[in-house]
Amino acid sequence: MYRKILVAVDGSRSSRRAVQEAIRIAPLARAQVRSVFVLDWAPVFPYTCHYNLANLENAFTRQGEAALEEATRLLTEAGIAADAELVKTADMTEDVAECLRRYASQYGPDLVIMGTHGRRGVGRAVLGSVAERFLRIATCPVLLVRDERSAG
């Protein structure tokens, strides 16, 4: 039974679909849903010599807070017990998937729901896939939800 559901959000359409899946599943299981947004410092590193690091951190934090607020609003409007947390990668070597794995191992969800952008070919090879990597290292069930535009 899914009592604790973790939804990874990033503000994208696919993560909004993941929240919608949580809204469908949670009432059936009487589950609590926690949304999580990962602040990844690796993409910020090249800009630290050009921009004020505190300003960059504030901008990324606001982006994460906005995604979490939207997820929490949608979940609570659906009558689901929900909370949210903003987490940061531990260091420059930890990627988003590993950070999510670390967080999930501490939180102990029965299910993780996350969106996938459905990239293929060169786009996937160049950009990688957080969802695919997380799926490979997860220690609990994972539900991947594709963006409607990438499905098919």
NORFEN-V165164 format. One record per backbone hydrogen bond with DSSP energy under -1.0 kcal/mol. NH is the residue of the N-H (numbers start at 1). CO is the residue of the C=O. E is the energy in kcal/mol with one decimal. If there is no record, write none. Layout:
nh=NH co=CO e=E
nh=NH co=CO e=E
This chain:
nh=3 co=1 e=-1.0
nh=5 co=32 e=-2.8
nh=6 co=111 e=-2.7
nh=7 co=34 e=-2.9
nh=8 co=113 e=-2.1
nh=9 co=36 e=-2.8
nh=16 co=12 e=-1.7
nh=17 co=13 e=-2.1
nh=18 co=14 e=-1.5
nh=19 co=15 e=-1.9
nh=20 co=16 e=-2.1
nh=21 co=17 e=-2.1
nh=22 co=18 e=-2.1
nh=23 co=19 e=-2.1
nh=24 co=20 e=-1.4
nh=25 co=21 e=-2.4
nh=26 co=22 e=-2.8
nh=29 co=25 e=-1.5
nh=30 co=26 e=-1.2
nh=31 co=26 e=-2.2
nh=32 co=3 e=-2.8
nh=33 co=81 e=-2.7
nh=34 co=5 e=-2.9
nh=35 co=83 e=-2.5
nh=36 co=7 e=-2.5
nh=37 co=85 e=-1.8
nh=39 co=87 e=-3.5
nh=45 co=41 e=-1.5
nh=47 co=44 e=-1.9
nh=48 co=45 e=-1.5
nh=50 co=47 e=-1.3
nh=51 co=47 e=-2.2
nh=56 co=52 e=-2.1
nh=57 co=53 e=-2.8
nh=58 co=54 e=-2.4
nh=59 co=55 e=-2.3
nh=60 co=56 e=-2.6
nh=61 co=57 e=-2.6
nh=62 co=58 e=-2.5
nh=63 co=59 e=-2.0
nh=64 co=60 e=-2.4
nh=65 co=61 e=-2.9
nh=66 co=62 e=-2.4
nh=67 co=63 e=-2.0
nh=68 co=64 e=-2.4
nh=69 co=65 e=-2.7
nh=70 co=66 e=-2.2
nh=71 co=67 e=-2.1
nh=72 co=68 e=-2.8
nh=73 co=69 e=-2.5
nh=74 co=70 e=-2.5
nh=75 co=71 e=-2.4
nh=76 co=72 e=-2.8
nh=77 co=73 e=-2.5
nh=78 co=74 e=-1.1
nh=79 co=76 e=-1.6
nh=80 co=75 e=-2.4
nh=83 co=33 e=-1.8
nh=85 co=35 e=-2.1
nh=87 co=37 e=-2.8
nh=89 co=39 e=-2.5
nh=99 co=95 e=-2.3
nh=100 co=96 e=-2.7
nh=101 co=97 e=-2.3
nh=102 co=98 e=-2.7
nh=103 co=99 e=-2.7
nh=104 co=100 e=-3.0
nh=105 co=101 e=-2.2
nh=106 co=102 e=-1.2
nh=107 co=103 e=-2.7
nh=108 co=104 e=-3.0
nh=110 co=4 e=-2.9
nh=111 co=4 e=-1.3
nh=112 co=141 e=-2.0
nh=113 co=6 e=-3.0
nh=114 co=143 e=-2.3
nh=116 co=145 e=-2.4
nh=125 co=121 e=-2.3
nh=126 co=122 e=-3.1
nh=127 co=123 e=-2.4
nh=128 co=124 e=-2.3
nh=133 co=129 e=-2.5
nh=134 co=130 e=-3.0
nh=135 co=131 e=-2.7
nh=136 co=132 e=-1.7
nh=137 co=133 e=-1.3
nh=138 co=134 e=-1.8
nh=143 co=112 e=-3.0
nh=145 co=114 e=-2.4
nh=147 co=116 e=-1.3
nh=150 co=147 e=-1.2
nh=151 co=147 e=-1.2
